[in-house]
Amino acid sequence: MSLAKSVVTGTVYRTPEKRFTQNNIAVSAFVLNIGERDEILVRVVSRRTALDETVSSLSKGEKVLVEGRLQTATVKMDDGSEKRIYEIDANTIEKMGEASVSAGSDFGTEEIVKFESDDMSNELINEDEIPF
């Protein structure tokens, strides 16, 4: 069942693997940990040939950003119990912490911007001025 469009960041938990369907279509998959303190594992699946190079260059422990369609499925385990799994059918996969390939973009350079304590003091909005 497809839920919605999702954008997540996380750490590659399991090294990507590539398999082929009966119709010789490449399917790349890896497991992504999106939790910060606890392990929250999501399977990322890509059927797009444009993402093959990116997925094959990933290794365990790398930070990535994934955009795609969130899907759920129920799987019957060997002991008869049912387990719900979550996966993202990826449209975009980007490595984080590296210079971006897109023109003029600094996304992923991990620059830290510091604000002075009174930078936004003149920006306060009165609740009566909010249009909704």
C-alpha positions in Angstrom: 0.0 0.0 0.0 1.4 3.4 -1.0 1.1 6.1 1.6 2.6 9.4 0.5 5.6 11.2 -0.8 8.4 11.2 1.7 11.8 12.8 2.1 14.1 11.2 4.8 17.7 11.4 5.8 19.6 8.6 7.4 22.6 6.3 7.6 23.1 3.4 5.3 22.6 0.4 7.6 23.2 -2.4 5.1 25.3 -2.3 2.0 23.2 -2.0 -1.3 22.6 -5.0 -3.4 21.4 -5.2 -7.0 19.2 -7.9 -8.4 17.3 -8.4 -11.6 13.6 -9.2 -12.3 12.5 -11.9 -14.7 12.2 -9.2 -17.3 15.8 -8.2 -16.8 15.0 -5.0 -15.0 17.6 -3.9 -12.4 16.4 -3.4 -8.8 18.7 -1.9 -6.3 17.9 -2.0 -2.6 19.5 -1.1 0.8 18.4 -0.6 4.3 18.5 2.9 5.8 18.5 3.8 9.5 16.4 7.0 9.9 16.5 7.0 13.7 18.8 9.2 15.7 18.8 7.4 19.0 16.9 4.2 18.2 17.2 2.1 15.1 14.3 2.8 12.8 15.0 0.8 9.6 13.4 1.5 6.2 14.2 -0.4 3.1 15.0 1.7 0.1 14.2 0.3 -3.4 15.2 1.8 -6.7 14.1 0.6 -10.1 15.5 3.6 -11.9 18.6 3.1 -14.0 19.6 6.8 -13.4 20.2 5.9 -9.7 22.3 2.8 -10.3 25.6 4.7 -10.1 24.7 6.5 -6.9 23.4 3.4 -5.2 26.3 1.2 -6.2 28.7 3.8 -4.8 27.1 3.7 -1.3 28.6 1.9 1.6 27.6 1.1 5.1 27.7 4.2 7.5 27.3 6.9 4.8 24.6 9.6 5.3 22.1 10.0 2.5 18.9 11.9 1.6 16.2 9.8 -0.1 13.0 11.2 -1.7 10.3 8.8 -2.9 7.0 7.1 -2.2 6.5 5.5 1.2 4.9 2.0 1.1 3.9 -0.5 3.7 3.4 -4.2 3.4 2.6 -7.1 5.8 4.9 -10.1 5.7 4.1 -13.5 7.2 7.1 -14.8 9.2 8.2 -18.4 9.5 6.5 -18.7 13.0 3.2 -17.6 11.6 3.2 -14.1 13.0 2.8 -11.0 10.8 5.3 -8.2 10.5 4.8 -4.8 9.0 7.6 -3.5 6.8 8.2 0.0 5.4 10.0 0.8 2.2 10.6 3.8 0.0 10.4 3.5 -3.7 13.2 6.1 -4.4 13.0 8.8 -7.0 16.1 10.6 -5.8 19.1 9.5 -3.7 21.8 12.0 -2.7 24.9 11.5 -0.6 25.2 14.1 2.2 28.4 15.7 3.3 29.8 16.1 -0.2 29.7 19.0 -2.6 26.5 18.8 -4.6 26.6 18.2 -8.4 23.9 20.7 -9.2 25.0 24.1 -10.5 25.5 26.8 -7.8 24.2 24.7 -5.0 26.1 24.3 -1.7 23.8 21.6 -0.3 25.8 19.0 1.6 28.9 21.1 2.4 28.0 21.0 6.1 28.7 24.7 6.7 27.6 25.9 10.1 25.9 29.3 10.3 25.9 31.1 13.6 23.4 33.8 14.5 24.0 36.5 17.0 21.5 36.5 19.9 19.8 39.7 18.8 19.9 39.0 15.0 16.1 38.5 14.8 14.9 40.8 17.6 13.4 43.2 15.2 11.6 40.4 13.3 9.0 39.7 16.0 5.4 39.6 14.6 2.4 40.6 16.7 -0.3 37.8 16.7 -2.9 40.3 15.4 -0.8 40.7 12.2 -0.9 37.0 11.2 -3.2 36.6 8.2 -4.7 33.3 9.2 
